[in-house]
Amino acid sequence: MIEPTGYRDLDELLARLDRVAGLDADALEAEHTSVLGRKAGVLTAASKAIPSLPPEERRAFGAAVNRVKQAFEEAFAARREALAEAERRRAFAAVDLTMPGRARWVGGRHPVTVTVEEISGIFRGLGFVVAVGPEAETEWYNFHALNFPADHPAMDMHDTLYLDAPPVPGERGGRQLLRTHTSPVQIRALLSQPLPVRAIMPGMCYRNDPFDPSHAPAFLQIEGLAVDEGISFVDLKATLVHFAQAFFGGGTRTRFRPSFFPFTEPSAEMDVECLLCHGAGCPACKGTGWMEILGCGMVHPRVLENCDVDSERYTGFAFGMGPARITMLRHGITDIRHLYEGEMRFLGALATP
């Protein structure tokens, strides 16, 4: 321990100060503990001994201890910084500056989400509102209210995913199931909202389908419904042609083909001119020059009556489309699984920040 009555030991300690600049990391920490350690440090012991000195020596000795302590603290700090800088230089020297940089994935909106938002925006501009409903439905909402006959194949177990769940209190009857389309939301909208109704219904649907290049067991769907006095097929065509040209570009050619759906009469399917060959015919459109994008039709009078709507006074149209398939058309994707398998390189090329 430093003798509190003299300065010789402080002078000898200062002689160790010059050696600090040459210490490695381990030796530096050992020297720091020896000099400034809280329990066994030489200068710490000297500071604790000051109160035992004669009053006339305390001030001068305390000032000397503080000067030495400050000198050591500065030397230790400078040496630590020098060692850290040397480590940074060694790490930098190990970097191969000829290696190409790596792009950082910053995320983005899924291309199907972008399609849903764009479609919704187009129809909002036409006065449609967005309506939603439960994904677990009853047979009445999913089939019966939509004029499906009791023996329709879609109601079989091999097509529909039924739930082992008790009936929902207050809901119209039948077994519970995962909705196979968003059409049940049309029924709920007609039952809960005053007429006229103009709504689109985006949401997830579920079917007992294989996961292959053109089908998925869980997928997004967007349906639309307009019910009012005096609505005709002309209104349906004008609305959907406007949508096609707003989404795919002005001048997009469209056509309507007769079809059949239990909940519309008459029914049709709408095609747009192939986006890849522009009508010339290619493998993507199977040589026809056209690509189907949605089904549509005038709401069947029985559907209106099932929702307590006077079918003699009111008419309406409905349509449904798969945004995943429309996304495939827009980007020339041939396999729907690419949109669901989470391959970031593929989705990153299509994503919108």
RACOR-V710266 format. One record per backbone hydrogen bond with DSSP energy under -0.5 kcal/mol. NH is the residue of the N-H (numbers start at 1). CO is the residue of the C=O. E is the energy in kcal/mol with one decimal. If there is no record, write none. Layout:
nh=NH co=CO e=E
nh=NH co=CO e=E
This chain:
nh=6 co=3 e=-1.6
nh=11 co=7 e=-2.0
nh=12 co=8 e=-2.2
nh=13 co=9 e=-2.1
nh=14 co=10 e=-2.0
nh=15 co=11 e=-0.9
nh=16 co=12 e=-0.5
nh=16 co=13 e=-1.4
nh=17 co=14 e=-1.2
nh=18 co=14 e=-0.6
nh=19 co=16 e=-0.6
nh=20 co=16 e=-0.7
nh=20 co=17 e=-1.1
nh=21 co=18 e=-0.6
nh=22 co=19 e=-1.6
nh=23 co=20 e=-1.6
nh=28 co=24 e=-2.4
nh=29 co=25 e=-1.9
nh=30 co=26 e=-2.0
nh=31 co=27 e=-2.4
nh=32 co=28 e=-2.2
nh=33 co=29 e=-2.1
nh=34 co=30 e=-2.0
nh=35 co=31 e=-2.1
nh=36 co=32 e=-3.0
nh=37 co=33 e=-1.2
nh=41 co=37 e=-1.4
nh=42 co=34 e=-2.2
nh=43 co=35 e=-1.9
nh=44 co=35 e=-0.7
nh=45 co=41 e=-2.2
nh=46 co=42 e=-1.9
nh=47 co=43 e=-2.2
nh=48 co=44 e=-1.9
nh=49 co=45 e=-1.2
nh=50 co=46 e=-0.6
nh=50 co=47 e=-0.8
nh=52 co=49 e=-1.4
nh=53 co=50 e=-1.8
nh=57 co=54 e=-2.2
nh=58 co=54 e=-1.1
nh=59 co=55 e=-0.6
nh=61 co=57 e=-2.3
nh=62 co=58 e=-2.9
nh=63 co=59 e=-2.2
nh=64 co=60 e=-2.1
nh=65 co=61 e=-2.5
nh=66 co=62 e=-2.2
nh=67 co=63 e=-2.1
nh=68 co=64 e=-2.1
nh=69 co=65 e=-2.7
nh=70 co=66 e=-2.6
nh=71 co=67 e=-2.1
nh=72 co=68 e=-2.3
nh=73 co=69 e=-2.5
nh=74 co=70 e=-2.3
nh=75 co=71 e=-2.1
nh=76 co=72 e=-2.9
nh=77 co=73 e=-2.3
nh=78 co=74 e=-2.4
nh=79 co=75 e=-2.2
nh=80 co=76 e=-2.4
nh=81 co=77 e=-2.1
nh=82 co=78 e=-2.1
nh=83 co=79 e=-2.4
nh=84 co=80 e=-2.4
nh=85 co=81 e=-2.5
nh=86 co=82 e=-2.1
nh=87 co=83 e=-2.0
nh=88 co=84 e=-2.2
nh=89 co=85 e=-2.2
nh=90 co=86 e=-2.1
nh=91 co=87 e=-2.4
nh=92 co=88 e=-2.5
nh=93 co=89 e=-2.3
nh=94 co=90 e=-1.0
nh=95 co=92 e=-1.4
nh=97 co=95 e=-1.0
nh=99 co=96 e=-1.6
nh=103 co=101 e=-0.5
nh=105 co=103 e=-0.5
nh=109 co=352 e=-2.6
nh=114 co=110 e=-2.2
nh=115 co=111 e=-1.9
nh=116 co=112 e=-2.5
nh=117 co=113 e=-2.5
nh=118 co=114 e=-2.2
nh=119 co=115 e=-2.8
nh=120 co=116 e=-2.6
nh=121 co=117 e=-2.1
nh=122 co=118 e=-1.9
nh=123 co=119 e=-2.0
nh=124 co=120 e=-2.3
nh=125 co=121 e=-1.6
nh=126 co=123 e=-0.9
nh=127 co=124 e=-1.7
nh=128 co=123 e=-2.4
nh=129 co=198 e=-2.1
nh=131 co=200 e=-2.8
nh=137 co=135 e=-0.7
nh=137 co=177 e=-2.7
nh=139 co=175 e=-1.4
nh=140 co=173 e=-1.5
nh=142 co=138 e=-2.4
nh=143 co=139 e=-2.8
nh=144 co=139 e=-1.7
nh=145 co=140 e=-3.4
nh=146 co=143 e=-0.9
nh=147 co=144 e=-1.7
nh=148 co=143 e=-2.0
nh=152 co=149 e=-2.0
nh=155 co=152 e=-1.8
nh=156 co=153 e=-1.9
nh=159 co=156 e=-1.5
nh=160 co=156 e=-2.3
nh=162 co=160 e=-0.9
nh=163 co=176 e=-2.6
nh=165 co=163 e=-1.7
nh=169 co=167 e=-0.5
nh=171 co=168 e=-2.0
nh=177 co=137 e=-2.7
nh=178 co=161 e=-2.5
nh=179 co=135 e=-2.8
nh=179 co=177 e=-0.6
nh=184 co=181 e=-0.5
nh=185 co=182 e=-1.4
nh=186 co=182 e=-0.5
nh=186 co=183 e=-1.4
nh=187 co=183 e=-1.2
nh=188 co=184 e=-2.2
nh=189 co=185 e=-2.4
nh=190 co=186 e=-2.3
nh=191 co=187 e=-2.0
nh=192 co=188 e=-1.6
nh=193 co=189 e=-2.0
nh=196 co=227 e=-0.6
nh=197 co=227 e=-2.1
nh=199 co=225 e=-2.5
nh=200 co=129 e=-2.8
nh=201 co=223 e=-3.4
nh=203 co=221 e=-1.9
nh=205 co=219 e=-2.9
nh=206 co=179 e=-2.6
nh=207 co=217 e=-2.2
nh=208 co=159 e=-2.3
nh=209 co=207 e=-2.4
nh=212 co=210 e=-1.1
nh=212 co=215 e=-1.3
nh=215 co=212 e=-0.8
nh=219 co=205 e=-2.1
nh=221 co=203 e=-2.4
nh=222 co=321 e=-2.8
nh=223 co=201 e=-1.4
nh=224 co=319 e=-2.7
nh=225 co=199 e=-2.7
nh=226 co=317 e=-2.4
nh=227 co=197 e=-2.6
nh=228 co=315 e=-2.6
nh=231 co=228 e=-0.8
nh=235 co=232 e=-0.6
nh=236 co=232 e=-1.5
nh=237 co=233 e=-2.6
nh=238 co=234 e=-2.5
nh=239 co=235 e=-2.3
nh=240 co=236 e=-2.4
nh=241 co=237 e=-2.6
nh=242 co=238 e=-2.0
nh=243 co=239 e=-2.0
nh=244 co=240 e=-2.5
nh=245 co=241 e=-2.3
nh=246 co=242 e=-2.3
nh=247 co=243 e=-2.4
nh=248 co=244 e=-2.9
nh=249 co=245 e=-1.0
nh=252 co=249 e=-1.6
nh=255 co=271 e=-1.9
nh=257 co=269 e=-2.8
nh=259 co=267 e=-1.9
nh=261 co=264 e=-0.6
nh=264 co=261 e=-1.4
nh=265 co=266 e=-0.5
nh=265 co=298 e=-3.2
nh=267 co=259 e=-0.6
nh=268 co=296 e=-3.0
nh=269 co=257 e=-2.5
nh=270 co=294 e=-2.7
nh=271 co=255 e=-2.7
nh=272 co=291 e=-2.7
nh=273 co=253 e=-2.1
nh=274 co=289 e=-2.5
nh=278 co=274 e=-1.6
nh=280 co=277 e=-1.2
nh=285 co=282 e=-0.6
nh=286 co=283 e=-0.9
nh=287 co=282 e=-2.8
nh=288 co=285 e=-1.7
nh=291 co=272 e=-2.7
nh=293 co=270 e=-2.6
nh=294 co=270 e=-1.3
nh=295 co=320 e=-2.1
nh=296 co=268 e=-3.0
nh=297 co=318 e=-1.8
nh=298 co=266 e=-2.0
nh=299 co=316 e=-2.3
nh=300 co=263 e=-2.6
nh=303 co=300 e=-0.9
nh=304 co=300 e=-1.6
nh=305 co=301 e=-2.4
nh=306 co=302 e=-2.3
nh=307 co=303 e=-0.8
nh=307 co=304 e=-0.7
nh=308 co=305 e=-1.8
nh=309 co=304 e=-2.8
nh=311 co=309 e=-0.8
nh=313 co=310 e=-0.8
nh=314 co=310 e=-2.7
nh=315 co=228 e=-2.4
nh=317 co=226 e=-2.0
nh=318 co=297 e=-2.7
nh=319 co=224 e=-1.7
nh=320 co=295 e=-2.5
nh=321 co=222 e=-2.6
nh=322 co=293 e=-0.5
nh=323 co=321 e=-0.7
nh=326 co=322 e=-2.0
nh=327 co=323 e=-2.4
nh=328 co=324 e=-2.1
nh=329 co=325 e=-2.1
nh=330 co=326 e=-2.5
nh=331 co=327 e=-2.2
nh=332 co=328 e=-1.1
nh=333 co=328 e=-1.9
nh=336 co=213 e=-3.1
nh=338 co=335 e=-1.5
nh=339 co=336 e=-1.5
nh=340 co=337 e=-1.5
nh=341 co=337 e=-1.5
nh=344 co=342 e=-1.0
nh=347 co=343 e=-2.7
nh=348 co=344 e=-2.7
nh=349 co=345 e=-1.0
nh=350 co=346 e=-0.6
nh=350 co=347 e=-0.9
nh=351 co=347 e=-1.9
nh=352 co=109 e=-1.1
